[in-house]
Amino acid sequence: MDSFHLPCNKIKDEYQKCFSSWFTECYMKGDYDDKRCAKKFEEYQKCLREGMQIHELDIEDVLKPYLGTERMKK
C-alpha cells in the first residue's frame, strides 16, 4: 500500500522491510531491542510530517484518541 504522501513510498518500503526482518529475526526470538530500524522509522516520520504540512493536516488531530470516545459517536 502506498503512503498517503507518495514521496514517502521509498522510505516506507525500506522501513517495512527492516521492521519485518527485525520482527522475525529478533522480536520473535525474545530480542525486543527495536533500535535496529529506528533511523528508518525517524526518516519515514519526518517525510510524513512534511506531507502533512503540504496537505495542511495537523499532527495533533491525527494523534487524538478516536476509538471509544465521544468523537467516534458523532
Gaussian input, Z-matrix of N, CA and C with variables (Angstrom, degrees):
# hf/3-21g

backbone

0 1
 N
 C     1     B1
 C     2     B2     1     A1
 N     3     B3     2     A2     1     D1
 C     4     B4     3     A3     2     D2
 C     5     B5     4     A4     3     D3
 N     6     B6     5     A5     4     D4
 C     7     B7     6     A6     5     D5
 C     8     B8     7     A7     6     D6
 N     9     B9     8     A8     7     D7
 C    10    B10     9     A9     8     D8
 C    11    B11    10    A10     9     D9
 N    12    B12    11    A11    10    D10
 C    13    B13    12    A12    11    D11
 C    14    B14    13    A13    12    D12
 N    15    B15    14    A14    13    D13
 C    16    B16    15    A15    14    D14
 C    17    B17    16    A16    15    D15
 N    18    B18    17    A17    16    D16
 C    19    B19    18    A18    17    D17
 C    20    B20    19    A19    18    D18
 N    21    B21    20    A20    19    D19
 C    22    B22    21    A21    20    D20
 C    23    B23    22    A22    21    D21
 N    24    B24    23    A23    22    D22
 C    25    B25    24    A24    23    D23
 C    26    B26    25    A25    24    D24
 N    27    B27    26    A26    25    D25
 C    28    B28    27    A27    26    D26
 C    29    B29    28    A28    27    D27
 N    30    B30    29    A29    28    D28
 C    31    B31    30    A30    29    D29
 C    32    B32    31    A31    30    D30
 N    33    B33    32    A32    31    D31
 C    34    B34    33    A33    32    D32
 C    35    B35    34    A34    33    D33
 N    36    B36    35    A35    34    D34
 C    37    B37    36    A36    35    D35
 C    38    B38    37    A37    36    D36
 N    39    B39    38    A38    37    D37
 C    40    B40    39    A39    38    D38
 C    41    B41    40    A40    39    D39
 N    42    B42    41    A41    40    D40
 C    43    B43    42    A42    41    D41
 C    44    B44    43    A43    42    D42
 N    45    B45    44    A44    43    D43
 C    46    B46    45    A45    44    D44
 C    47    B47    46    A46    45    D45
 N    48    B48    47    A47    46    D46
 C    49    B49    48    A48    47    D47
 C    50    B50    49    A49    48    D48
 N    51    B51    50    A50    49    D49
 C    52    B52    51    A51    50    D50
 C    53    B53    52    A52    51    D51
 N    54    B54    53    A53    52    D52
 C    55    B55    54    A54    53    D53
 C    56    B56    55    A55    54    D54
 N    57    B57    56    A56    55    D55
 C    58    B58    57    A57    56    D56
 C    59    B59    58    A58    57    D57
 N    60    B60    59    A59    58    D58
 C    61    B61    60    A60    59    D59
 C    62    B62    61    A61    60    D60
 N    63    B63    62    A62    61    D61
 C    64    B64    63    A63    62    D62
 C    65    B65    64    A64    63    D63
 N    66    B66    65    A65    64    D64
 C    67    B67    66    A66    65    D65
 C    68    B68    67    A67    66    D66
 N    69    B69    68    A68    67    D67
 C    70    B70    69    A69    68    D68
 C    71    B71    70    A70    69    D69
 N    72    B72    71    A71    70    D70
 C    73    B73    72    A72    71    D71
 C    74    B74    73    A73    72    D72
 N    75    B75    74    A74    73    D73
 C    76    B76    75    A75    74    D74
 C    77    B77    76    A76    75    D75
 N    78    B78    77    A77    76    D76
 C    79    B79    78    A78    77    D77
 C    80    B80    79    A79    78    D78
 N    81    B81    80    A80    79    D79
 C    82    B82    81    A81    80    D80
 C    83    B83    82    A82    81    D81
 N    84    B84    83    A83    82    D82
 C    85    B85    84    A84    83    D83
 C    86    B86    85    A85    84    D84
 N    87    B87    86    A86    85    D85
 C    88    B88    87    A87    86    D86
 C    89    B89    88    A88    87    D87
 N    90    B90    89    A89    88    D88
 C    91    B91    90    A90    89    D89
 C    92    B92    91    A91    90    D90
 N    93    B93    92    A92    91    D91
 C    94    B94    93    A93    92    D92
 C    95    B95    94    A94    93    D93
 N    96    B96    95    A95    94    D94
 C    97    B97    96    A96    95    D95
 C    98    B98    97    A97    96    D96
 N    99    B99    98    A98    97    D97
 C   100   B100    99    A99    98    D98
 C   101   B101   100   A100    99    D99
 N   102   B102   101   A101   100   D100
 C   103   B103   102   A102   101   D101
 C   104   B104   103   A103   102   D102
 N   105   B105   104   A104   103   D103
 C   106   B106   105   A105   104   D104
 C   107   B107   106   A106   105   D105
 N   108   B108   107   A107   106   D106
 C   109   B109   108   A108   107   D107
 C   110   B110   109   A109   108   D108
 N   111   B111   110   A110   109   D109
 C   112   B112   111   A111   110   D110
 C   113   B113   112   A112   111   D111
 N   114   B114   113   A113   112   D112
 C   115   B115   114   A114   113   D113
 C   116   B116   115   A115   114   D114
 N   117   B117   116   A116   115   D115
 C   118   B118   117   A117   116   D116
 C   119   B119   118   A118   117   D117
 N   120   B120   119   A119   118   D118
 C   121   B121   120   A120   119   D119
 C   122   B122   121   A121   120   D120
 N   123   B123   122   A122   121   D121
 C   124   B124   123   A123   122   D122
 C   125   B125   124   A124   123   D123
 N   126   B126   125   A125   124   D124
 C   127   B127   126   A126   125   D125
 C   128   B128   127   A127   126   D126
 N   129   B129   128   A128   127   D127
 C   130   B130   129   A129   128   D128
 C   131   B131   130   A130   129   D129
 N   132   B132   131   A131   130   D130
 C   133   B133   132   A132   131   D131
 C   134   B134   133   A133   132   D132
 N   135   B135   134   A134   133   D133
 C   136   B136   135   A135   134   D134
 C   137   B137   136   A136   135   D135
 N   138   B138   137   A137   136   D136
 C   139   B139   138   A138   137   D137
 C   140   B140   139   A139   138   D138
 N   141   B141   140   A140   139   D139
 C   142   B142   141   A141   140   D140
 C   143   B143   142   A142   141   D141
 N   144   B144   143   A143   142   D142
 C   145   B145   144   A144   143   D143
 C   146   B146   145   A145   144   D144
 N   147   B147   146   A146   145   D145
 C   148   B148   147   A147   146   D146
 C   149   B149   148   A148   147   D147
 N   150   B150   149   A149   148   D148
 C   151   B151   150   A150   149   D149
 C   152   B152   151   A151   150   D150
 N   153   B153   152   A152   151   D151
 C   154   B154   153   A153   152   D152
 C   155   B155   154   A154   153   D153
 N   156   B156   155   A155   154   D154
 C   157   B157   156   A156   155   D155
 C   158   B158   157   A157   156   D156
 N   159   B159   158   A158   157   D157
 C   160   B160   159   A159   158   D158
 C   161   B161   160   A160   159   D159
 N   162   B162   161   A161   160   D160
 C   163   B163   162   A162   161   D161
 C   164   B164   163   A163   162   D162
 N   165   B165   164   A164   163   D163
 C   166   B166   165   A165   164   D164
 C   167   B167   166   A166   165   D165
 N   168   B168   167   A167   166   D166
 C   169   B169   168   A168   167   D167
 C   170   B170   169   A169   168   D168
 N   171   B171   170   A170   169   D169
 C   172   B172   171   A171   170   D170
 C   173   B173   172   A172   171   D171
 N   174   B174   173   A173   172   D172
 C   175   B175   174   A174   173   D173
 C   176   B176   175   A175   174   D174
 N   177   B177   176   A176   175   D175
 C   178   B178   177   A177   176   D176
 C   179   B179   178   A178   177   D177
 N   180   B180   179   A179   178   D178
 C   181   B181   180   A180   179   D179
 C   182   B182   181   A181   180   D180
 N   183   B183   182   A182   181   D181
 C   184   B184   183   A183   182   D182
 C   185   B185   184   A184   183   D183
 N   186   B186   185   A185   184   D184
 C   187   B187   186   A186   185   D185
 C   188   B188   187   A187   186   D186
 N   189   B189   188   A188   187   D187
 C   190   B190   189   A189   188   D188
 C   191   B191   190   A190   189   D189
 N   192   B192   191   A191   190   D190
 C   193   B193   192   A192   191   D191
 C   194   B194   193   A193   192   D192
 N   195   B195   194   A194   193   D193
 C   196   B196   195   A195   194   D194
 C   197   B197   196   A196   195   D195
 N   198   B198   197   A197   196   D196
 C   199   B199   198   A198   197   D197
 C   200   B200   199   A199   198   D198
 N   201   B201   200   A200   199   D199
 C   202   B202   201   A201   200   D200
 C   203   B203   202   A202   201   D201
 N   204   B204   203   A203   202   D202
 C   205   B205   204   A204   203   D203
 C   206   B206   205   A205   204   D204
 N   207   B207   206   A206   205   D205
 C   208   B208   207   A207   206   D206
 C   209   B209   208   A208   207   D207
 N   210   B210   209   A209   208   D208
 C   211   B211   210   A210   209   D209
 C   212   B212   211   A211   210   D210
 N   213   B213   212   A212   211   D211
 C   214   B214   213   A213   212   D212
 C   215   B215   214   A214   213   D213
 N   216   B216   215   A215   214   D214
 C   217   B217   216   A216   215   D215
 C   218   B218   217   A217   216   D216
 N   219   B219   218   A218   217   D217
 C   220   B220   219   A219   218   D218
 C   221   B221   220   A220   219   D219

   B1=1.4360
   B2=1.5255
   B3=1.3023
   B4=1.4568
   B5=1.5245
   B6=1.3023
   B7=1.4495
   B8=1.5320
   B9=1.3264
   B10=1.4643
   B11=1.5248
   B12=1.3195
   B13=1.4649
   B14=1.5304
   B15=1.3085
   B16=1.4637
   B17=1.5222
   B18=1.3473
   B19=1.4709
   B20=1.5368
   B21=1.3313
   B22=1.4686
   B23=1.5222
   B24=1.3164
   B25=1.4652
   B26=1.5164
   B27=1.3157
   B28=1.4698
   B29=1.5365
   B30=1.3167
   B31=1.4643
   B32=1.5283
   B33=1.3257
   B34=1.4633
   B35=1.5214
   B36=1.3248
   B37=1.4671
   B38=1.5308
   B39=1.3292
   B40=1.4658
   B41=1.5229
   B42=1.3305
   B43=1.4628
   B44=1.5302
   B45=1.3226
   B46=1.4624
   B47=1.5265
   B48=1.3208
   B49=1.4622
   B50=1.5304
   B51=1.3199
   B52=1.4662
   B53=1.5319
   B54=1.3166
   B55=1.4686
   B56=1.5219
   B57=1.3183
   B58=1.4689
   B59=1.5277
   B60=1.3137
   B61=1.4594
   B62=1.5273
   B63=1.3325
   B64=1.4624
   B65=1.5247
   B66=1.3190
   B67=1.4551
   B68=1.5293
   B69=1.3300
   B70=1.4569
   B71=1.5324
   B72=1.3216
   B73=1.4660
   B74=1.5232
   B75=1.3109
   B76=1.4735
   B77=1.5328
   B78=1.3170
   B79=1.4589
   B80=1.5247
   B81=1.3246
   B82=1.4616
   B83=1.5325
   B84=1.3196
   B85=1.4690
   B86=1.5279
   B87=1.3429
   B88=1.4564
   B89=1.5114
   B90=1.3253
   B91=1.4727
   B92=1.5211
   B93=1.3353
   B94=1.4631
   B95=1.5281
   B96=1.3120
   B97=1.4632
   B98=1.5315
   B99=1.3170
   B100=1.4718
   B101=1.5285
   B102=1.3106
   B103=1.4652
   B104=1.5298
   B105=1.3132
   B106=1.4640
   B107=1.5352
   B108=1.3130
   B109=1.4713
   B110=1.5299
   B111=1.3148
   B112=1.4629
   B113=1.5317
   B114=1.3083
   B115=1.4686
   B116=1.5346
   B117=1.3281
   B118=1.4643
   B119=1.5226
   B120=1.3428
   B121=1.4563
   B122=1.5261
   B123=1.3274
   B124=1.4692
   B125=1.5291
   B126=1.3299
   B127=1.4694
   B128=1.5293
   B129=1.3234
   B130=1.4580
   B131=1.5321
   B132=1.3265
   B133=1.4644
   B134=1.5240
   B135=1.3231
   B136=1.4652
   B137=1.5263
   B138=1.3141
   B139=1.4556
   B140=1.5345
   B141=1.3318
   B142=1.4635
   B143=1.5260
   B144=1.3259
   B145=1.4702
   B146=1.5310
   B147=1.3295
   B148=1.4698
   B149=1.5252
   B150=1.3286
   B151=1.4541
   B152=1.5162
   B153=1.3134
   B154=1.4613
   B155=1.5194
   B156=1.3171
   B157=1.4678
   B158=1.5226
   B159=1.3177
   B160=1.4622
   B161=1.5232
   B162=1.3363
   B163=1.4655
   B164=1.5227
   B165=1.3356
   B166=1.4599
   B167=1.5304
   B168=1.3264
   B169=1.4569
   B170=1.5178
   B171=1.3132
   B172=1.4587
   B173=1.5278
   B174=1.3211
   B175=1.4678
   B176=1.5211
   B177=1.3139
   B178=1.4644
   B179=1.5262
   B180=1.3266
   B181=1.4625
   B182=1.5269
   B183=1.3033
   B184=1.4547
   B185=1.5271
   B186=1.3156
   B187=1.4570
   B188=1.5242
   B189=1.3275
   B190=1.4610
   B191=1.5313
   B192=1.3389
   B193=1.4672
   B194=1.5246
   B195=1.3084
   B196=1.4609
   B197=1.5322
   B198=1.3280
   B199=1.4586
   B200=1.5202
   B201=1.3265
   B202=1.4521
   B203=1.5127
   B204=1.3316
   B205=1.4576
   B206=1.5376
   B207=1.3081
   B208=1.4620
   B209=1.5212
   B210=1.3339
   B211=1.4782
   B212=1.5151
   B213=1.3204
   B214=1.4659
   B215=1.5254
   B216=1.3084
   B217=1.4727
   B218=1.5209
   B219=1.3254
   B220=1.4694
   B221=1.4931
   A1=108.35
   A2=115.92
   A3=120.82
   A4=111.30
   A5=115.22
   A6=121.90
   A7=108.11
   A8=117.67
   A9=118.81
   A10=110.68
   A11=116.63
   A12=122.68
   A13=106.17
   A14=116.44
   A15=121.92
   A16=115.53
   A17=120.45
   A18=118.73
   A19=113.60
   A20=117.65
   A21=121.61
   A22=112.66
   A23=118.65
   A24=120.82
   A25=113.87
   A26=117.91
   A27=120.62
   A28=110.46
   A29=116.23
   A30=120.71
   A31=109.85
   A32=116.48
   A33=120.95
   A34=110.53
   A35=117.04
   A36=120.95
   A37=111.71
   A38=116.02
   A39=119.99
   A40=110.94
   A41=116.42
   A42=120.13
   A43=110.69
   A44=117.29
   A45=119.72
   A46=111.62
   A47=117.11
   A48=120.29
   A49=110.54
   A50=115.92
   A51=120.67
   A52=109.79
   A53=116.52
   A54=120.53
   A55=111.06
   A56=117.33
   A57=120.63
   A58=111.25
   A59=115.56
   A60=120.83
   A61=110.36
   A62=117.00
   A63=121.64
   A64=110.61
   A65=116.56
   A66=120.37
   A67=111.28
   A68=116.57
   A69=119.09
   A70=112.65
   A71=116.77
   A72=120.13
   A73=114.16
   A74=116.90
   A75=119.96
   A76=112.24
   A77=115.92
   A78=120.74
   A79=112.55
   A80=116.77
   A81=120.42
   A82=112.72
   A83=116.23
   A84=120.49
   A85=111.68
   A86=115.79
   A87=120.06
   A88=115.87
   A89=118.09
   A90=121.25
   A91=107.90
   A92=116.91
   A93=121.44
   A94=113.63
   A95=117.78
   A96=121.65
   A97=108.62
   A98=115.63
   A99=120.27
   A100=113.91
   A101=117.43
   A102=120.78
   A103=112.62
   A104=116.68
   A105=121.91
   A106=112.58
   A107=117.46
   A108=121.32
   A109=112.20
   A110=117.40
   A111=120.96
   A112=112.75
   A113=117.64
   A114=121.31
   A115=110.79
   A116=116.39
   A117=120.65
   A118=110.59
   A119=116.80
   A120=121.19
   A121=110.64
   A122=117.01
   A123=121.22
   A124=110.74
   A125=117.23
   A126=121.01
   A127=110.69
   A128=115.91
   A129=120.50
   A130=110.60
   A131=117.17
   A132=120.74
   A133=111.03
   A134=116.69
   A135=121.07
   A136=110.23
   A137=116.61
   A138=120.94
   A139=110.59
   A140=116.80
   A141=120.13
   A142=111.47
   A143=116.11
   A144=119.00
   A145=111.30
   A146=116.26
   A147=119.55
   A148=110.08
   A149=116.93
   A150=121.01
   A151=112.19
   A152=116.11
   A153=119.81
   A154=111.04
   A155=116.62
   A156=119.86
   A157=110.52
   A158=117.14
   A159=121.41
   A160=110.58
   A161=116.45
   A162=121.76
   A163=112.43
   A164=116.16
   A165=123.56
   A166=112.46
   A167=115.61
   A168=122.06
   A169=108.62
   A170=116.68
   A171=122.09
   A172=109.54
   A173=117.12
   A174=122.29
   A175=110.92
   A176=117.88
   A177=120.96
   A178=111.17
   A179=117.80
   A180=120.81
   A181=111.15
   A182=116.43
   A183=120.90
   A184=110.91
   A185=117.36
   A186=121.66
   A187=114.23
   A188=118.24
   A189=121.35
   A190=109.95
   A191=116.01
   A192=119.23
   A193=110.61
   A194=115.95
   A195=120.44
   A196=111.34
   A197=117.65
   A198=120.55
   A199=111.35
   A200=115.77
   A201=121.04
   A202=114.68
   A203=117.82
   A204=121.39
   A205=109.87
   A206=115.92
   A207=120.96
   A208=111.27
   A209=117.41
   A210=120.70
   A211=110.68
   A212=116.67
   A213=121.07
   A214=110.90
   A215=116.94
   A216=121.69
   A217=112.58
   A218=117.46
   A219=120.86
   A220=111.95
   D1=135.95
   D2=178.78
   D3=-70.11
   D4=155.22
   D5=171.31
   D6=-71.40
   D7=153.91
   D8=178.71
   D9=-63.62
   D10=-25.31
   D11=178.49
   D12=-111.56
   D13=100.99
   D14=-170.37
   D15=-52.12
   D16=-34.96
   D17=177.08
   D18=-61.00
   D19=-13.65
   D20=-179.95
   D21=-87.98
   D22=-5.19
   D23=-174.15
   D24=-56.43
   D25=-45.52
   D26=-178.05
   D27=-62.99
   D28=-45.47
   D29=-179.83
   D30=-65.10
   D31=-40.65
   D32=178.74
   D33=-60.59
   D34=-46.26
   D35=179.24
   D36=-61.06
   D37=-42.30
   D38=178.71
   D39=-62.76
   D40=-43.06
   D41=178.89
   D42=-65.03
   D43=-44.03
   D44=-179.09
   D45=-61.87
   D46=-40.24
   D47=177.72
   D48=-63.93
   D49=-44.28
   D50=178.96
   D51=-61.87
   D52=-46.85
   D53=-178.23
   D54=-62.62
   D55=-45.90
   D56=-179.76
   D57=-60.06
   D58=-42.80
   D59=178.44
   D60=-63.74
   D61=-47.77
   D62=179.72
   D63=-61.15
   D64=-42.17
   D65=-176.71
   D66=-61.72
   D67=-46.29
   D68=-177.73
   D69=-78.10
   D70=-38.31
   D71=-176.15
   D72=-82.81
   D73=-26.46
   D74=-175.26
   D75=-118.13
   D76=-64.73
   D77=-172.50
   D78=-55.41
   D79=-46.89
   D80=-178.54
   D81=-67.75
   D82=-11.46
   D83=178.69
   D84=-107.58
   D85=12.07
   D86=174.88
   D87=94.89
   D88=0.68
   D89=177.74
   D90=-95.41
   D91=102.73
   D92=-173.49
   D93=-95.15
   D94=6.77
   D95=178.74
   D96=-70.18
   D97=110.82
   D98=-174.78
   D99=-97.61
   D100=18.70
   D101=-178.76
   D102=-70.19
   D103=-20.63
   D104=-176.03
   D105=-54.27
   D106=-37.49
   D107=-176.47
   D108=-111.08
   D109=8.75
   D110=-174.51
   D111=-59.35
   D112=-41.67
   D113=-178.99
   D114=-62.70
   D115=-45.06
   D116=178.56
   D117=-62.47
   D118=-41.21
   D119=179.59
   D120=-63.38
   D121=-42.51
   D122=178.12
   D123=-62.23
   D124=-41.84
   D125=178.40
   D126=-62.51
   D127=-42.27
   D128=-179.88
   D129=-66.08
   D130=-43.81
   D131=177.77
   D132=-60.28
   D133=-42.48
   D134=179.41
   D135=-60.62
   D136=-45.13
   D137=179.45
   D138=-62.53
   D139=-42.69
   D140=179.25
   D141=-63.32
   D142=-41.39
   D143=178.40
   D144=-62.61
   D145=-39.03
   D146=176.97
   D147=-63.14
   D148=-41.86
   D149=177.06
   D150=-63.22
   D151=-38.43
   D152=178.57
   D153=-64.29
   D154=-39.60
   D155=177.54
   D156=-63.57
   D157=-43.94
   D158=179.86
   D159=-60.35
   D160=-40.19
   D161=-178.17
   D162=-90.43
   D163=7.48
   D164=178.37
   D165=55.92
   D166=44.22
   D167=175.37
   D168=-101.71
   D169=139.17
   D170=-178.25
   D171=-94.67
   D172=121.26
   D173=-179.37
   D174=-58.06
   D175=-34.42
   D176=-179.48
   D177=-64.20
   D178=-36.53
   D179=176.70
   D180=-65.99
   D181=-37.46
   D182=-179.55
   D183=-68.76
   D184=-35.27
   D185=-176.56
   D186=-82.61
   D187=-11.19
   D188=-178.94
   D189=-66.93
   D190=140.17
   D191=176.19
   D192=-60.65
   D193=143.85
   D194=-179.78
   D195=-128.78
   D196=-52.86
   D197=-177.40
   D198=-61.68
   D199=131.55
   D200=177.50
   D201=75.95
   D202=13.10
   D203=-179.43
   D204=-111.67
   D205=172.23
   D206=176.14
   D207=-63.18
   D208=-30.86
   D209=178.28
   D210=-59.06
   D211=-34.59
   D212=-177.95
   D213=-68.74
   D214=-32.07
   D215=-176.06
   D216=-76.24
   D217=-15.74
   D218=-178.11
   D219=-79.13

